[in-house]
Amino acid sequence: MTAEPRTTGEALQEWRAAEQSAAVARRGKAAAEAAAAAAQLAAEAALATADAARAALEAATRAEVSAMATAEAAKNVARHTINDLADANADADFAEASELAAKEQYRAAASEAIDRQREGKPAQL
């Protein structure tokens, strides 16, 4: 069996069909390469995002520990300040009571001095 010879028109048509198939295949290959490159970039970005999330979690944990320490320090300062205020109030109350007592003693001494003068006795200043 021998193959019948092809005409130039038929050969040209086969060539054009093969050329179209090759062009489609090249476009498909280029699209697949672009998709593979995009997938590689996406994988790298995902790893970078995971690293960043891990670092953020570590930073948040450290920030929480720091905030707890700051809150504890603030609580201690508040406690000591309240105690200092109570002491200051007690000191002020004592000072006012002492002032009133001293004022009363002065008035009593002044009154006695006036009474002594009225009686003709020397006033004890």
VENPEDA-V514020 format. One record per residue. N is the residue number from 1. RES is the residue in three letters. SS is DSSP state (2 for helix, 1 for strand, 0 for the rest). OMEGA is omega in radians with two decimals (NA if undefined). D_LAST is the distance of its C-alpha to the last C-alpha in whole Angstrom. Layout:
BEGIN
n;res;ss;omega;d_last
N;RES;SS;OMEGA;D_LAST
N;RES;SS;OMEGA;D_LAST
END
This chain:
BEGIN
n;res;ss;omega;d_last
1;MET;0;-3.14;156
2;THR;0;3.14;156
3;ALA;0;3.14;153
4;GLU;0;3.13;154
5;PRO;0;-3.13;153
6;ARG;0;3.09;150
7;THR;0;3.09;150
8;THR;2;3.13;148
9;GLY;2;3.13;146
10;GLU;2;3.13;145
11;ALA;2;3.11;144
12;LEU;2;-3.14;142
13;GLN;2;3.10;140
14;GLU;2;3.13;140
15;TRP;2;3.14;138
16;ARG;2;3.12;136
17;ALA;2;3.12;135
18;ALA;2;3.12;134
19;GLU;2;3.11;132
20;GLN;2;3.11;130
21;SER;2;3.13;129
22;ALA;2;3.13;128
23;ALA;2;3.11;126
24;VAL;2;3.14;124
25;ALA;2;3.11;124
26;ARG;2;3.11;122
27;ARG;2;3.11;120
28;GLY;2;3.12;119
29;LYS;2;3.13;118
30;ALA;2;3.12;116
31;ALA;2;3.12;114
32;ALA;2;3.10;114
33;GLU;2;3.12;113
34;ALA;2;3.13;110
35;ALA;2;3.12;109
36;ALA;2;3.12;109
37;ALA;2;3.11;107
38;ALA;2;3.12;104
39;ALA;2;3.11;104
40;GLN;2;3.10;103
41;LEU;2;3.14;100
42;ALA;2;3.12;99
43;ALA;2;3.11;99
44;GLU;2;3.12;97
45;ALA;2;3.12;95
46;ALA;2;3.10;94
47;LEU;2;3.12;93
48;ALA;2;3.11;91
49;THR;2;3.11;89
50;ALA;2;3.10;89
51;ASP;2;3.14;88
52;ALA;2;3.12;85
53;ALA;2;3.11;84
54;ARG;2;3.12;84
55;ALA;2;3.11;81
56;ALA;2;3.11;80
57;LEU;2;3.11;79
58;GLU;2;3.13;78
59;ALA;2;3.12;75
60;ALA;2;3.11;74
61;THR;2;3.11;74
62;ARG;2;3.13;72
63;ALA;2;3.11;70
64;GLU;2;3.13;69
65;VAL;2;3.13;68
66;SER;2;3.13;66
67;ALA;2;3.11;64
68;MET;2;3.12;64
69;ALA;2;3.11;62
70;THR;2;3.12;60
71;ALA;2;3.12;59
72;GLU;2;3.11;58
73;ALA;2;3.12;56
74;ALA;2;3.11;54
75;LYS;2;3.12;54
76;ASN;2;3.11;52
77;VAL;2;3.14;50
78;ALA;2;-3.14;49
79;ARG;2;-3.13;48
80;HIS;2;3.12;46
81;THR;2;3.10;44
82;ILE;2;3.10;44
83;ASN;2;3.11;42
84;ASP;2;3.11;40
85;LEU;2;3.11;39
86;ALA;2;3.10;39
87;ASP;2;-3.14;36
88;ALA;2;3.10;34
89;ASN;2;3.12;34
90;ALA;2;3.11;33
91;ASP;2;3.13;30
92;ALA;2;3.12;29
93;ASP;2;3.13;29
94;PHE;2;-3.14;27
95;ALA;2;3.12;25
96;GLU;2;3.11;24
97;ALA;2;3.12;24
98;SER;2;3.13;21
99;GLU;2;3.13;19
100;LEU;2;3.13;20
101;ALA;2;3.13;18
102;ALA;2;3.11;15
103;LYS;2;3.13;15
104;GLU;2;3.11;16
105;GLN;2;3.11;13
106;TYR;2;-3.14;10
107;ARG;2;3.13;12
108;ALA;2;3.14;12
109;ALA;2;3.12;8
110;ALA;2;3.13;8
111;SER;2;3.11;11
112;GLU;2;3.14;10
113;ALA;2;3.12;7
114;ILE;2;3.13;10
115;ASP;2;-3.14;13
116;ARG;2;3.13;11
117;GLN;2;-3.14;11
118;ARG;2;-3.13;15
119;GLU;0;3.12;16
120;GLY;0;3.12;15
121;LYS;0;3.13;12
122;PRO;0;3.11;9
123;ALA;0;3.11;6
124;GLN;0;-3.10;4
125;LEU;0;NA;0
END
